[in-house]
């Protein structure tokens, strides 16, 4: 199987390393790469135990310089996904695997590639990419895989691609879970992604600081409860992913605060491996962010299903505004009282 990875950030580089380590021919698209297209490069990942492992991948500066793949792993942010999918038009039959956080990437891919196999991934391994290209694998985590759209070749063909990909990833030491319900998988990962993300971004506080504040914990718990209520209306059951005990997280949201807060705090403490929440990084940099596919996705789905989701709707709106307005960011930074007032919880 020939795999092309579009997006050479932390997740794309990590997955390129993993499939190549697992014995698959891997090509990585790295925009602006000055070398000769098709030139092999050693890609190094530092595992959670501190050991380093290097493997060879092919690097190209753009999709046009790559050979036709059997599978394209699209590892870009949600807001860059349409352009990435458009660049793949030359290979209309190639299978595509979406790795984006939140909900909506799969629908975008299915619309852009009618008749082609579309697969979904939920990456729970926490990774960071250094300036020299080395990837730090911060905590074990893993990846969930599921077929979204079987494509013209049929479901069996799509499942064969998933099985081959799962074998390669497992051979690299990455825990893999293959699921039958892509929507349940993606919504479960969304629930995990909501934890201490928008609040951390707005207040510029770490997850532990957020969960140490009882009033902020109530906001956190309510946004999770809203997302789980939407899942129930959509008839989606929370599923556990490697390193992400989403069902335990869902159970903890229904416990009294005195019991649930310590449980959720432990989950939060072990979830990111020291990596900052994605929205906090994006807001601090002045945007753009993926909040529209996280809290915003809950808000849209809740409105469509008639489920009240005021916390998610408000957080999506406030994060979107703060990410593009330095004054707004400064107003909330380090001030839980101001965020609580904005949410009507003064």
C-alpha positions as CSV (number, residue, x, y, z in Angstrom):
1,X,0.0,0.0,0.0
2,X,1.3,3.5,-0.9
3,X,0.3,6.2,1.6
4,X,0.5,9.9,1.0
5,X,0.3,12.2,4.0
6,X,-0.9,15.7,3.4
7,X,0.1,18.0,6.2
8,X,3.6,17.8,7.8
9,X,2.7,19.2,11.3
10,X,2.9,17.1,14.4
11,X,0.1,14.7,13.6
12,X,1.0,14.3,9.9
13,X,4.7,13.7,10.6
14,X,3.8,11.3,13.4
15,X,1.5,9.2,11.2
16,X,3.9,9.3,8.3
17,X,6.6,7.9,10.7
18,X,4.2,5.3,12.0
19,X,3.1,3.9,8.6
20,X,6.6,3.9,7.3
21,X,7.9,2.2,10.5
22,X,5.1,-0.4,10.0
23,X,6.5,-1.3,6.5
24,X,4.3,0.9,4.3
25,X,5.7,3.1,1.5
26,X,5.0,6.6,2.9
27,X,5.3,10.0,1.2
28,X,5.0,13.3,3.2
29,X,3.9,16.6,1.7
30,X,5.9,19.4,3.3
31,X,5.0,22.8,1.9
32,X,7.9,24.9,1.0
33,X,10.4,22.0,1.4
34,X,13.5,23.1,-0.6
35,X,14.9,19.7,-1.4
36,X,14.6,17.6,-4.5
37,X,11.0,16.1,-4.8
38,X,11.0,12.5,-3.9
39,X,14.1,12.7,-1.8
40,X,14.2,10.3,1.1
41,X,14.4,11.8,4.6
42,X,14.9,10.3,8.0
43,X,12.0,11.1,10.3
44,X,12.5,10.7,14.0
45,X,10.0,10.2,16.8
46,X,10.8,10.3,20.5
47,X,8.6,7.8,22.2
48,X,6.9,8.3,25.6
49,X,9.7,6.2,27.3
50,X,12.3,8.6,25.9
51,X,13.7,6.3,23.2
52,X,14.1,7.7,19.7
53,X,13.2,5.8,16.5
54,X,14.0,7.0,13.0
55,X,12.5,5.8,9.7
56,X,12.8,6.8,6.1
57,X,10.0,8.6,4.3
58,X,9.8,10.3,0.9
59,X,9.3,14.1,1.1
60,X,7.7,16.2,-1.6
61,X,6.9,20.0,-1.6
62,X,3.3,19.6,-3.0
63,X,0.8,17.0,-4.0
64,X,1.7,17.4,-7.7
65,X,5.1,16.0,-7.1
66,X,3.9,12.8,-5.5
67,X,3.1,9.4,-7.1
68,X,-0.5,8.2,-7.1
69,X,-1.3,6.8,-3.7
70,X,-3.7,4.1,-2.5
71,X,-4.5,6.1,0.6
72,X,-4.2,9.8,1.4
73,X,-4.0,10.7,5.1
74,X,-5.2,14.3,5.4
75,X,-3.6,15.8,8.5
76,X,-4.5,19.5,8.3
77,X,-6.7,21.7,10.5
78,X,-10.4,21.8,9.7
79,X,-10.2,25.2,8.2
80,X,-7.6,24.0,5.7
81,X,-9.4,20.8,4.8
82,X,-11.4,22.0,1.7
83,X,-8.2,23.2,0.0
84,X,-6.3,20.0,0.8
85,X,-9.2,17.9,-0.6
86,X,-9.3,20.0,-3.8
87,X,-5.6,19.3,-4.3
88,X,-6.4,15.6,-4.5
89,X,-8.7,15.9,-7.5
90,X,-6.2,14.3,-9.8
91,X,-6.8,11.0,-7.9
92,X,-10.6,10.7,-7.6
93,X,-10.6,7.0,-6.7
94,X,-7.9,7.1,-3.9
95,X,-9.1,6.5,-0.4
96,X,-8.9,9.4,2.0
97,X,-8.5,9.3,5.7
98,X,-9.5,12.3,7.7
99,X,-7.7,13.0,11.0
100,X,-9.1,16.3,12.0
101,X,-10.5,17.1,15.5
102,X,-14.1,17.9,15.9
103,X,-17.1,17.0,13.8
104,X,-17.5,17.8,10.1
105,X,-14.4,16.7,8.3
106,X,-15.9,13.5,7.1
107,X,-19.0,15.2,5.6
108,X,-16.7,17.6,3.8
109,X,-14.6,14.8,2.4
110,X,-17.6,12.8,1.2
111,X,-19.0,15.9,-0.5
112,X,-15.7,16.6,-2.2
113,X,-15.0,13.0,-3.3
114,X,-18.3,11.4,-4.3
115,X,-17.8,7.7,-4.9
116,X,-14.4,7.5,-3.3
117,X,-13.6,5.7,-0.1
118,X,-13.6,8.0,2.9
119,X,-12.2,6.8,6.2
120,X,-12.1,8.5,9.6
121,X,-9.4,8.6,12.3
122,X,-9.5,9.9,15.8
123,X,-5.9,10.4,17.0
124,X,-5.5,10.3,20.8
125,X,-1.7,10.1,20.9
126,X,-0.4,13.4,22.1
127,X,2.4,14.7,19.9
128,X,4.4,17.8,19.3
129,X,6.8,18.7,16.4
130,X,10.0,20.5,17.1
131,X,11.6,23.0,14.7
132,X,14.1,20.4,13.5
133,X,11.2,18.1,12.4
134,X,11.6,15.7,15.3
135,X,8.2,14.6,16.8
136,X,7.8,14.1,20.5
137,X,5.2,11.4,21.3
138,X,4.2,12.7,24.7
139,X,1.8,10.1,25.9
140,X,0.9,6.7,24.5
141,X,-2.7,7.2,23.4
142,X,-3.4,5.7,20.0
143,X,-5.8,6.0,17.2
144,X,-9.4,5.0,16.3
145,X,-10.3,4.0,12.7
146,X,-13.6,3.6,11.0
147,X,-15.1,3.5,7.5
148,X,-17.3,6.5,6.7
149,X,-18.1,6.1,3.0
150,X,-17.2,2.8,1.3
151,X,-16.8,4.3,-2.2
152,X,-17.4,2.8,-5.6
153,X,-15.1,-0.1,-4.8
154,X,-17.4,-1.3,-2.0
155,X,-17.3,-1.7,1.7
156,X,-15.0,-4.8,1.7
157,X,-12.3,-2.9,-0.2
158,X,-12.5,0.0,2.3
159,X,-12.3,-2.4,5.2
160,X,-9.2,-4.0,3.7
161,X,-7.6,-0.6,3.6
162,X,-8.5,0.0,7.2
163,X,-7.1,-3.4,8.2
164,X,-3.8,-2.8,6.3
165,X,-3.4,0.6,7.9
166,X,-4.2,-0.8,11.3
167,X,-1.5,-3.5,10.9
168,X,1.1,-1.0,9.9
169,X,0.3,1.4,12.8
170,X,0.3,-1.5,15.3
171,X,3.7,-2.7,14.0
172,X,5.0,0.8,14.8
173,X,3.8,0.4,18.4
174,X,0.7,2.6,18.1
175,X,-2.4,1.2,19.8
176,X,-5.3,1.0,17.3
177,X,-9.0,0.4,17.7
178,X,-11.1,-0.2,14.6
179,X,-14.8,0.8,15.1
180,X,-17.9,0.2,13.1
181,X,-19.6,3.5,13.8
182,X,-17.5,6.5,12.5
183,X,-20.0,9.1,13.9
184,X,-19.9,7.6,17.4
185,X,-16.1,7.6,17.3
186,X,-15.8,11.2,16.1
187,X,-18.4,12.5,18.6
188,X,-16.7,10.6,21.4
189,X,-13.4,12.2,20.4
190,X,-15.1,15.6,20.3
191,X,-16.3,15.1,23.9
192,X,-12.7,14.4,24.9
193,X,-11.5,17.5,23.0
194,X,-13.9,19.8,24.7
195,X,-12.3,19.2,28.1
196,X,-10.5,22.3,29.4
197,X,-10.1,23.6,25.8
198,X,-12.2,26.6,25.2
199,X,-12.0,27.8,28.9
200,X,-8.2,27.3,28.9
201,X,-8.0,29.3,25.6
202,X,-10.0,32.2,26.8
203,X,-8.4,32.5,30.3
204,X,-4.9,31.5,29.2
205,X,-4.9,29.0,32.1
206,X,-3.7,25.4,32.2
207,X,-6.3,22.6,32.5
208,X,-5.4,21.9,36.1
209,X,-6.0,25.5,37.0
210,X,-9.4,25.4,35.3
211,X,-10.5,22.3,37.1
212,X,-9.3,23.7,40.4
213,X,-12.0,26.4,40.3
214,X,-15.4,25.0,41.2
215,X,-17.2,27.6,39.1
216,X,-15.1,26.9,36.1
217,X,-15.6,23.1,36.7
218,X,-19.4,23.7,36.5
219,X,-18.9,25.3,33.1
220,X,-16.8,22.4,32.0
221,X,-19.3,19.8,33.2
222,X,-22.2,21.6,31.6
223,X,-20.6,21.8,28.2
224,X,-19.9,18.1,28.3
225,X,-23.4,17.3,29.4
226,X,-24.8,19.3,26.5
227,X,-22.6,17.4,24.0
228,X,-23.6,14.1,25.5
229,X,-27.3,15.1,25.3
230,X,-26.9,15.8,21.6
231,X,-25.2,12.4,21.2
232,X,-28.2,10.7,22.8
233,X,-30.7,12.5,20.5
234,X,-28.5,11.4,17.5
235,X,-28.6,7.8,18.9
236,X,-24.8,7.8,19.3
237,X,-23.2,5.9,22.2
238,X,-19.9,7.2,23.7
239,X,-17.0,4.8,22.8
240,X,-13.6,4.5,24.4
241,X,-10.6,5.2,22.3
242,X,-7.0,4.2,23.0
243,X,-5.9,6.2,26.0
244,X,-9.2,8.1,26.1
245,X,-11.8,6.6,28.5
246,X,-14.7,8.6,27.1
247,X,-17.4,6.4,28.7
248,X,-15.9,7.0,32.1
249,X,-15.7,10.7,31.3
250,X,-19.4,10.6,30.4
251,X,-20.3,8.8,33.6
252,X,-18.4,11.4,35.7
253,X,-20.4,14.3,34.3
254,X,-23.5,12.8,35.9
255,X,-21.9,12.6,39.4
256,X,-22.3,15.2,42.1
257,X,-19.6,17.9,41.7
258,X,-17.8,16.8,44.9
259,X,-17.3,13.3,43.4
260,X,-17.1,14.1,39.7
261,X,-14.6,16.9,39.9
262,X,-11.7,14.8,41.2
263,X,-12.5,12.0,38.6
264,X,-12.6,14.5,35.7
265,X,-9.5,16.3,37.1
266,X,-7.6,13.0,36.9
267,X,-8.7,12.3,33.4
268,X,-7.7,15.9,32.4
269,X,-4.3,15.5,34.1
270,X,-3.4,12.4,32.2
271,X,-4.9,13.2,28.8
272,X,-2.5,15.7,27.2
273,X,0.9,14.5,28.3
274,X,1.9,18.1,29.2
275,X,0.8,19.5,25.8
276,X,-1.3,22.7,25.8
277,X,-4.9,22.5,24.7
278,X,-5.2,23.2,20.9
279,X,-7.6,26.1,21.2
280,X,-5.3,27.8,23.8
281,X,-2.4,27.6,21.3
282,X,-4.5,28.9,18.5
283,X,-6.1,31.8,20.4
284,X,-2.7,32.9,21.8
285,X,-1.4,33.0,18.2
286,X,-4.3,35.1,17.1
287,X,-6.3,32.4,15.3
288,X,-7.7,30.9,13.3
289,X,-9.1,28.1,15.5
290,X,-11.2,24.9,15.2
291,X,-13.7,26.0,17.7
292,X,-16.4,26.0,15.0
293,X,-16.0,22.2,14.7
294,X,-15.8,21.6,18.4
295,X,-18.1,23.7,20.6
296,X,-19.6,25.2,17.4
297,X,-20.5,21.7,16.1
298,X,-22.3,20.9,19.4
299,X,-24.2,24.3,19.1
300,X,-25.3,23.6,15.5
301,X,-26.3,20.0,16.1
302,X,-28.1,21.0,19.3
303,X,-30.1,23.7,17.4
304,X,-31.0,21.2,14.7
305,X,-32.1,18.6,17.2
306,X,-33.9,20.9,19.5
307,X,-31.4,20.3,22.4
308,X,-30.5,23.3,24.5
309,X,-26.8,23.9,24.3
310,X,-26.2,27.4,25.7
311,X,-22.8,26.9,27.1
312,X,-21.3,25.4,23.9
313,X,-22.9,28.1,21.8
314,X,-21.6,30.9,24.0
315,X,-18.1,29.4,24.2
316,X,-17.9,29.0,20.5
317,X,-18.9,32.6,19.9
318,X,-16.5,34.0,22.6
319,X,-13.5,32.0,21.4
320,X,-14.1,33.0,17.8
321,X,-14.2,36.7,18.8
322,X,-11.2,36.5,21.1
323,X,-9.0,34.7,18.6
324,X,-9.1,37.7,16.2
325,X,-9.2,40.5,18.8
326,X,-6.2,41.1,21.0
327,X,-8.2,43.4,23.3
328,X,-10.8,40.7,23.8
329,X,-8.1,38.2,24.6
330,X,-6.5,40.5,27.1
331,X,-9.9,41.1,28.8
332,X,-10.4,37.5,29.6
333,X,-6.8,36.5,30.3
334,X,-6.4,35.2,33.9
335,X,-9.9,36.5,34.8
336,X,-12.4,33.7,35.4
337,X,-14.8,36.3,36.9
338,X,-15.1,38.0,33.5
339,X,-15.8,34.8,31.6
340,X,-18.3,33.7,34.2
341,X,-20.1,37.0,33.9
342,X,-20.1,36.6,30.1
343,X,-21.7,33.2,30.5
344,X,-24.3,34.6,32.9
345,X,-22.8,32.9,35.9
346,X,-21.5,35.9,37.8
